Amino acid sequence: MSEQAVPVPGRPLLIVDDDTTFARVLTRALTSRGFEVISTDNADDARALTRRHQPRYCVLDLKLGDENGLRLIPELQTLVPDIRILLLTGYASIATAVEAIKRGAHDYLAKPVDADAVVRALLDGDAGGESDDPLDAPDAPLPLRRLEWEHIQRVLTECEGNISETARRLGMHRRTLQRKLSKHPVRERPEEG
């Protein structure tokens, strides 16, 4: 890490992710980069660890079993006002990114993500550097399937992760919505031709 900010000594980094394999790999990678890492797989333990250890950084997963990581952002910031929160998700959408930033996350990355990207996202603000705006609008219109995904994510965010209420508002069966949510978002591919 040449000429980049370094972790704050004495203040750990908290990882909150219910994917234990991902959390273990990320913990190892961030520890090798100089962070003192503590981790948990649920919101209750995240609150307790935050109270006890006053972490400087938090890598927070959007989906924590039945819980929503978005709800945890303001709670963690109330406990530690200067905490830098990076929200990670395997189901990236513009609506979720906007909501994460509104709730106080400092950055937002889509999984899969490597440790170097996590370190950059966490430390760029400490170094005073400007990061690229993750919410830049695309130049070309989004494909229809991607627009559907974005709309579902926006309504799901408005319903605070409540699947039944989201399905009701979208006018679809709950199982249909769950099937759509279980798929990763549509990737935009450049047109060939």
N, C-alpha and C positions, 0 to 999 in steps of 0.2 A: 504494500500500500504506500506508494511513493507520494510524498507531499499531500497526503489526504489526512483528514482529521482522524484521531484515534479514539477508541472507546474511553469513556469516563471511568477512571480508576475508582474502585470502591462502590460503584453503583452498577448492579447487574442488568442484564438484558433478559426480559421475560418472554418466553415463547408460549403461546396459548394455541394449541392445535390438537384436535382429537385423532389425527392420523399419527399414531405413535412412531411408525417407521420414518415418516417425513420429519417429525420433531427430533428424533434421535440423530438422523443424518445432519439436519440443520444445526443442532446443538454442537455436534462434533466439528462441523465446518466453522462455525462462528467462534468456538473456543480456540481453534487453531489460529484464528485471526485476532486473538487478544481479548475477546469478550469473556466476562464471567457470566455464564448462562444458567438460568433456572427455568423450569418448564412445568406445564400442567396441561391436562386435556379437557378442563371444564372451567366454566365461568366462576363458580363458587371458590375454587382453589385459586383462580387468578386474582380475585378480590383479596383473599387472605394473604397471598404472596406479595401483592402490591403493597398492602398495609405494612407487612413485616419488613420487606427488603427495599422499598422505595426505588424501584428500577428506573433507570434513565431512559431505557428503550423497551418497546414491546412489539413483538411480531405476533399479530392476532389473525387467526383464521376467521373467515366470514361465517362458516357453518361449524358449530360446535355441538354435534349431536342434534338434539331438539332445540338448542339455543341459537341465537343469532349474535354474532360478534359485533354487529353495528350497535346493539344496545349496550354493550360493555364499554365502548369508547368513552362516552361522557363520565361513566362511573370511575374508570381508571384515572381519567384526568382530574376528577374531583379529589381522588386520593393522593395523586402526585401531579400537581399542576404543570410541571415542566417535562412530563413524560412525552417522548416522541413515539407515536404509534404508526406502525406500518400494517395495513390490512392486506391479507393475502386471500385469494379465492381461486378455486378451480372453475368457477362459473362467472367469469368477468362480464360485466355489462356497464354501459355508460351510466345508467340510473344508479347502480350500486356504487360506482366510483364517486359520483356526485354526492350521494347521500353520506358516504364515508367521510368525505372532506367536510361536508356541512357539519357532521357530528364531531369533528375535531381530529380525524386521522391526518397525519402529515403526508402520507403517501399511500399508494394503492398499487399492488402488483398482482398479475394473474399467474397462477400456477400452471405449469411447472416453472420454477424460478431457481436460479443458482445463488449460492451464498454471496458471491461478489455483487450481484444486483441488490440483494438485501442490505449488504453493508453500505453500498452507495446510497440507497434510499434512506437509510437511517442516519448516515453521517454527513450527507451533502448539506443539510440544513445547519448542522453544527459548524461546518466550515464556512458558512455564509454564502455558498455557491447557489446559483439558481438551477433548479432541476427543470427538465422539460415538462411542459404542462401535459399531464396524462389525459386530459379531457379535450384535446384538440379534436375539432370536428373533421370528419373525413372529407376529402375533396369530391369524391364520387358518391352517388346515392348508395345506401346500404342495400344488400339483397333482401328480398321479401322475408326469407326465413330468419335473417339476422334482425330485421325490424320487429318481427314477432317476438323473438327472444328478448329484445330490449324492452318491448312493451310489457311482457310478462314480468320481467325483473322490476320495472318501475312500479307496477301494481303490487307486486309482492313486497317491495320496500314500503309502499304506502300502508300496506296491511301488517307491517312489522313482522313479516315472515309467516303469517298465519295462512296456511295452505287452503283451508276451507273457505275463508273469507275471500281470498284471492280468486279461487275458482268461481265463487258466487259472482264476484264483480266482473269476471271475464266471461261469464255465461257458459262455462264448460264444466264437465264432470271432474270431480276431484282426482280420480285416477288418471284421467287424460292429462291434467296439469302435472301430476307427479311424474308421468312418463316423459313429458316435455322437459321437466326440470332435471331428470336423471341423465339427460343427454348433455354433452358439453356444448357450448355455444357454437354456432356456425362460424367457421373461419372464412374470412374473405380471401378469395384467390384471385390473382390478376387474370383478366380475360385473355385467353389465347386465341389467336386467329389471324 
